[in-house]
């Protein structure tokens, strides 16, 4: 009913119990559910939701991973630049010696 009607949240987003996870389809995608009451039909229903704490944890894990990847590539760029500088200096040295 919450897909087509206005609803009021009775119970905030909370982790599903092991029984709920096995018996309710709403718990399967995210593992979190909130209890709502539909305004028109006055029916209680469960709606899947996402936990803010879990979303924050996933976000910071993503940020940490991206920082690690960026650091690795920064080190690779510095190493590659040193190799190219060394080759350029060697080329200039050879040109000067040939004069």
C-alpha positions as CSV (number, residue, x, y, z in Angstrom):
1,X,0.0,0.0,0.0
2,X,2.9,2.4,0.6
3,X,3.8,2.5,-3.1
4,X,0.5,4.1,-4.1
5,X,-0.7,5.9,-0.9
6,X,0.8,8.4,1.5
7,X,2.1,6.7,4.7
8,X,3.3,7.4,8.2
9,X,6.4,5.7,9.6
10,X,5.5,3.9,12.8
11,X,8.9,2.2,13.5
12,X,12.1,3.7,12.1
13,X,14.5,1.8,9.9
14,X,15.9,-1.2,11.9
15,X,17.9,-4.3,11.1
16,X,15.7,-7.4,10.5
17,X,15.8,-10.2,13.0
18,X,16.8,-13.7,11.7
19,X,13.2,-14.7,11.6
20,X,12.2,-11.7,9.7
21,X,15.1,-12.1,7.2
22,X,13.9,-15.6,6.4
23,X,10.1,-14.9,6.3
24,X,9.7,-11.4,4.9
25,X,10.6,-10.5,1.3
26,X,11.2,-6.9,2.3
27,X,14.2,-7.8,4.4
28,X,16.1,-9.6,1.7
29,X,17.5,-6.8,-0.4
30,X,18.9,-4.5,2.3
31,X,18.5,-6.4,5.6
32,X,16.6,-3.4,7.1
33,X,12.9,-2.7,7.3
34,X,10.6,0.0,8.7
35,X,7.0,-0.3,9.7
36,X,4.5,2.1,8.1
37,X,0.8,2.8,8.2
38,X,-0.9,3.7,5.0
39,X,-3.1,6.9,5.3
40,X,-6.1,5.9,3.1
41,X,-6.4,2.1,3.9
42,X,-5.2,2.4,7.5
43,X,-3.2,-0.8,6.9
44,X,0.2,-1.6,8.6
45,X,2.9,-2.7,6.3
46,X,6.6,-3.2,6.1
47,X,8.8,-1.3,3.8
48,X,12.5,-2.0,3.0
49,X,14.9,0.8,3.8
50,X,18.6,1.5,4.1
51,X,20.4,2.2,7.4
52,X,22.1,5.6,7.5
53,X,24.9,4.0,9.6
54,X,25.5,1.2,7.1
55,X,25.4,3.7,4.2
56,X,28.0,5.9,6.0
57,X,30.2,2.8,6.6
58,X,30.0,1.8,2.9
59,X,30.7,5.4,1.9
60,X,33.9,5.7,4.0
61,X,35.1,2.3,2.9
62,X,34.7,3.6,-0.7
63,X,36.6,6.8,0.1
64,X,39.4,4.8,1.8
65,X,39.7,2.5,-1.2
66,X,39.8,5.4,-3.6
67,X,42.5,7.1,-1.5
68,X,44.6,4.0,-1.5
69,X,44.2,3.5,-5.2
70,X,45.1,7.2,-5.8
71,X,48.2,6.9,-3.6
72,X,49.4,3.8,-5.5
73,X,49.0,5.6,-8.8
74,X,50.7,8.7,-7.5
75,X,53.7,6.6,-6.5
76,X,53.7,5.0,-9.9
77,X,53.6,8.4,-11.7
78,X,56.5,9.6,-9.6
79,X,58.6,6.5,-10.4
80,X,57.8,6.7,-14.1
81,X,58.7,10.4,-14.1
82,X,62.1,9.6,-12.5
83,X,62.8,7.0,-15.1
84,X,61.9,9.4,-17.9
85,X,64.0,12.1,-16.4
86,X,67.0,9.7,-16.1
87,X,66.6,8.7,-19.8
88,X,66.4,12.3,-20.9
89,X,69.5,13.2,-18.9
90,X,71.4,10.2,-20.4
91,X,70.4,11.3,-23.9
92,X,71.6,14.9,-23.3
93,X,74.8,13.6,-21.8
94,X,75.5,11.4,-24.8
95,X,74.8,14.4,-27.1
96,X,77.2,16.5,-25.2
97,X,79.9,13.8,-25.2
98,X,79.6,13.4,-29.0
99,X,80.4,17.1,-29.6
